[in-house]
Amino acid sequence: KQWYQRRVRVMSDPKNFLSSFHLDDKIHSTDFIEIWMHYDSDRSGFMEQDEVAAFLTDLFKKKNGAVDAEIVTQAVQQIFLTYDSNNDGQLSMNELYTILDVEDSIFGDSLPTFQMSNIETMEIHEFDALFNHYDKSGQGFIDSDAALFALISDMMRHNGEEVNAHEVQRVRKAVLAVCDSDGNGRIDKSELQLVLKVASQAVKRLTDEDWDGPPEGANSGKYKLSYVSTPKSEPN
């Protein structure tokens, strides 16, 4: 049994993934990533119309207790007309950020003086605030799945870049290759400084290099993003 399967949310409505999320206020960046990972069901790195429809169905059920299929269809059409900026029939992660009321990047909000070049000189209280932000449950570590995805996404948003799931995955792989040598799916506080350093360097390379887009087959669903890590062993 894989470790991530133990991270199951306790939901008031087990049929509605959104039932345990607080969506009336600003959405926590890690919650946003969990929502994205759930509804990008084919792991393509994009949300197609049927996936957006599934998300809206759960959202309307959460808010109203019922849902009208025709209203969902109309809402999906309106969303793609308004937010599908390149008219490719799918939403990128960056486009979903513009739809949902997600909190501002902590790197520019709680850490207004943060620069990718001064990671080693961060104040202790800034470092603790950053760690606690992504360790939402207070377990004493940042998981290498949604929380690390959120951290990298927030770093990219702070850097003024469009957030693309495939780019985030590239940075995540680079981070885990250096910082998670035991493959346990955890980023401890002692490892966070190295994570920030590696992630910032990888994000900078994305801006310095020409990027040809997602891998071949991504748009057809043949290429799958490995959102969820498979640790070598379960943590105790």
C-alpha positions as CSV (number, residue, x, y, z in Angstrom):
1,K,0.0,0.0,0.0
2,Q,1.5,3.3,-1.1
3,W,2.0,6.0,1.5
4,Y,0.0,8.6,-0.4
5,Q,-3.1,6.4,-0.1
6,R,-3.0,7.0,3.7
7,R,-3.5,10.8,3.1
8,V,-7.2,10.5,2.6
9,R,-9.3,13.4,3.6
10,V,-12.1,13.0,6.1
11,M,-15.1,14.4,4.1
12,S,-18.6,15.2,5.1
13,D,-19.7,13.9,1.7
14,P,-17.5,11.1,0.6
15,K,-18.8,11.4,-3.0
16,N,-17.7,15.1,-3.2
17,F,-14.0,15.7,-3.2
18,L,-14.5,19.4,-2.4
19,S,-16.7,18.9,0.7
20,S,-13.7,19.3,3.1
21,F,-12.2,22.4,1.4
22,H,-12.9,25.9,2.6
23,L,-13.6,27.8,-0.7
24,D,-15.5,30.8,0.7
25,D,-12.2,32.6,1.5
26,K,-8.8,32.7,-0.2
27,I,-7.9,29.1,-1.2
28,H,-4.6,27.9,0.3
29,S,-2.1,27.1,-2.4
30,T,-1.7,23.5,-1.3
31,D,-5.5,23.0,-1.5
32,F,-5.5,24.5,-5.0
33,I,-2.9,21.9,-6.1
34,E,-4.8,19.1,-4.5
35,I,-7.9,20.2,-6.4
36,W,-5.9,20.4,-9.6
37,M,-4.4,17.0,-9.1
38,H,-7.8,15.4,-8.4
39,Y,-9.7,16.8,-11.4
40,D,-6.8,16.5,-13.9
41,S,-7.8,12.9,-13.8
42,D,-5.9,11.8,-16.9
43,R,-2.7,13.4,-15.6
44,S,-2.2,15.3,-18.8
45,G,-1.2,18.5,-17.1
46,F,-4.3,20.2,-18.4
47,M,-8.0,20.2,-17.5
48,E,-10.3,19.3,-20.4
49,Q,-14.0,20.2,-20.6
50,D,-15.2,16.9,-19.0
51,E,-12.7,17.5,-16.1
52,V,-13.9,21.1,-15.6
53,A,-17.5,19.8,-15.7
54,A,-16.7,17.3,-12.9
55,F,-15.1,20.1,-10.9
56,L,-18.1,22.4,-11.4
57,T,-20.5,19.7,-10.6
58,D,-18.9,19.1,-7.2
59,L,-18.5,22.8,-6.6
60,F,-22.2,23.5,-7.2
61,K,-23.2,20.5,-5.0
62,K,-21.0,21.9,-2.2
63,K,-22.4,25.4,-2.4
64,N,-26.1,24.6,-3.3
65,G,-26.6,21.0,-2.3
66,A,-27.9,20.2,-5.8
67,V,-26.8,20.6,-9.4
68,D,-28.5,21.1,-12.7
69,A,-26.6,19.5,-15.6
70,E,-27.7,22.2,-18.0
71,I,-26.2,24.9,-15.7
72,V,-23.0,23.0,-15.5
73,T,-22.8,22.7,-19.3
74,Q,-23.4,26.5,-19.7
75,A,-20.8,27.3,-17.0
76,V,-18.2,25.1,-18.7
77,Q,-18.8,26.8,-22.0
78,Q,-18.6,30.3,-20.4
79,I,-15.4,29.4,-18.6
80,F,-13.7,28.2,-21.8
81,L,-14.9,31.3,-23.7
82,T,-13.5,33.6,-21.0
83,Y,-10.4,31.9,-19.7
84,D,-9.1,29.5,-22.4
85,S,-6.8,32.3,-23.6
86,N,-5.1,30.2,-26.4
87,N,-8.4,28.5,-27.5
88,D,-6.9,25.0,-27.2
89,G,-9.9,23.5,-25.6
90,Q,-8.2,22.8,-22.2
91,L,-7.3,24.8,-19.2
92,S,-3.7,25.1,-18.0
93,M,-2.9,25.4,-14.3
94,N,-2.2,29.1,-14.8
95,E,-5.6,29.6,-16.3
96,L,-7.3,27.9,-13.3
97,Y,-5.3,30.2,-11.0
98,T,-7.1,33.1,-12.7
99,I,-10.5,31.5,-12.2
100,L,-10.3,30.4,-8.5
101,D,-9.6,32.9,-5.6
102,V,-6.2,31.5,-4.6
103,E,-4.1,33.2,-2.0
104,D,-1.2,35.3,-3.1
105,S,2.2,33.6,-3.2
106,I,3.7,33.5,0.3
107,F,7.0,34.5,-1.3
108,G,5.5,37.9,-2.0
109,D,3.0,38.2,0.8
110,S,4.4,36.9,4.1
111,L,8.0,37.1,2.8
112,P,8.0,40.4,0.8
113,T,11.8,40.7,0.9
114,F,12.3,37.1,-0.4
115,Q,14.8,36.9,-3.3
116,M,16.0,33.7,-4.8
117,S,19.5,34.9,-4.4
118,N,19.3,35.4,-0.6
119,I,17.9,32.1,0.6
120,E,20.9,31.4,2.8
121,T,20.3,34.7,4.7
122,M,16.7,34.2,5.5
123,E,15.6,35.1,9.0
124,I,14.6,32.2,11.3
125,H,11.1,33.5,11.6
126,E,10.8,33.8,7.8
127,F,12.1,30.2,7.4
128,D,9.7,28.9,10.0
129,A,6.7,30.7,8.5
130,L,7.5,29.2,5.1
131,F,7.9,25.7,6.4
132,N,4.7,25.9,8.5
133,H,2.7,27.3,5.5
134,Y,3.3,24.1,3.5
135,D,3.2,21.8,6.5
136,K,-0.5,22.6,6.9
137,S,-1.3,19.6,9.1
138,G,1.7,20.2,11.5
139,Q,3.2,16.8,10.8
140,G,6.7,18.2,10.9
141,F,7.5,17.7,7.2
142,I,6.4,18.9,3.8
143,D,5.1,16.1,1.6
144,S,6.8,15.7,-1.9
145,D,3.4,15.6,-3.6
146,A,0.9,18.5,-3.4
147,A,2.8,20.6,-0.9
148,L,6.0,20.6,-2.9
149,F,4.1,21.2,-6.1
150,A,2.5,24.2,-4.3
151,L,5.8,25.6,-3.1
152,I,7.3,25.4,-6.6
153,S,4.2,26.9,-8.1
154,D,4.2,29.8,-5.6
155,M,7.9,30.4,-6.3
156,M,7.1,30.6,-10.0
157,R,4.2,33.0,-9.4
158,H,6.4,35.2,-7.3
159,N,8.9,35.2,-10.1
160,G,6.2,36.5,-12.5
161,E,6.0,33.3,-14.6
162,E,3.0,31.5,-15.9
163,V,2.5,28.3,-14.0
164,N,2.4,25.2,-16.1
165,A,2.0,21.7,-14.6
166,H,4.7,20.3,-16.8
167,E,7.2,23.0,-15.8
168,V,6.4,22.5,-12.2
169,Q,7.0,18.8,-12.6
170,R,10.4,19.4,-14.2
171,V,11.4,21.5,-11.2
172,R,9.9,19.0,-8.7
173,K,11.9,16.1,-10.3
174,A,15.1,18.2,-10.0
175,V,14.4,18.9,-6.4
176,L,13.6,15.3,-5.4
177,A,16.7,14.0,-7.2
178,V,18.9,16.1,-4.9
179,C,16.9,16.5,-1.7
180,D,15.0,13.2,-1.3
181,S,17.7,10.7,-1.6
182,D,15.9,8.2,0.6
183,G,12.7,8.5,-1.4
184,N,10.5,8.7,1.7
185,G,8.3,11.5,0.2
186,R,9.1,13.9,3.0
187,I,10.9,17.3,3.1
188,D,12.0,17.9,6.7
189,K,12.8,21.4,8.0
190,S,16.5,20.6,7.9
191,E,16.2,19.9,4.1
192,L,14.1,22.9,3.2
193,Q,17.0,25.3,2.7
194,L,18.5,22.9,0.1
195,V,15.0,22.5,-1.5
196,L,14.7,26.2,-1.9
197,K,18.1,26.6,-3.3
198,V,17.7,23.7,-5.9
199,A,14.1,24.9,-6.8
200,S,15.2,28.5,-7.3
201,Q,18.0,27.4,-9.6
202,A,15.7,25.1,-11.5
203,V,13.0,27.8,-11.8
204,K,15.7,30.3,-13.1
205,R,16.8,27.8,-15.7
206,L,13.2,27.6,-17.0
207,T,13.3,31.4,-17.7
208,D,16.8,31.3,-19.1
209,E,16.2,28.3,-21.5
210,D,13.9,28.1,-24.5
211,W,11.1,25.7,-23.6
212,D,9.4,23.8,-26.4
213,G,6.2,23.0,-24.5
214,P,5.0,19.8,-22.8
215,P,6.3,16.5,-23.9
216,E,5.0,14.8,-27.0
217,G,1.6,13.2,-26.3
218,A,0.7,15.5,-23.4
219,N,-2.3,17.0,-25.1
220,S,-3.6,13.7,-26.2
221,G,-3.4,12.2,-22.7
222,K,-0.7,9.7,-23.7
223,Y,1.8,11.4,-21.5
224,K,1.0,11.2,-17.8
225,L,2.3,13.5,-15.1
226,S,3.5,11.5,-12.0
227,Y,1.9,13.9,-9.5
228,V,2.0,11.3,-6.7
229,S,5.4,10.0,-5.6
230,T,5.9,6.3,-4.8
231,P,8.2,6.2,-1.8
232,K,10.6,3.3,-1.4
233,S,9.1,2.6,2.1
234,E,6.3,3.9,4.3
235,P,7.1,6.3,7.0
236,N,6.4,5.1,10.5
